[in-house]
C-alpha cells in the first residue's frame, strides 16, 4: 500500500496532499486555522505552506486583518490533487483489502474523532 503511494506521488507528498485537501475544502483559511485543523505546530505549517507556495500549489491572499493572510489553493494545486487521486484511491482500496473493510472504517472513525471532525 505505502509502496503504491510512494511510487505514484512520493513519500513527502502525503502531508502536502492532506494540506492541499484541507485548504481546498475550506476554500481558504488562515495559517492559524490550518495549524488547528492539521494538528500541526505553527512553524511547521509556515514552512510547509511556504514550500507549497514556491511550488505554485498554494497562494497567499490579503484579508482584512493585516496581521495575517488567507491560504488559498491554486489551479496548479487543484490539478495536482486530481492527478494523484487515482493512486490515493488505489491505496485506500489496498488498505481495505489488507485490513478488512470493518477495521479500515474503524480506523477512519478513530482518526476523525482525534481530529475533532
Secondary structure by P-SEA (a helix, b strand, c coil): caaaaaacccccaaaaaaaaaaaaaaccccaaaaaaaacccaaaaaaaaaaaaaaccbbbbbcccccbbbbbbcaaaaaaaaaaaaaaaaaaaaaaaaccaaaaaaaaaaaaaaacc
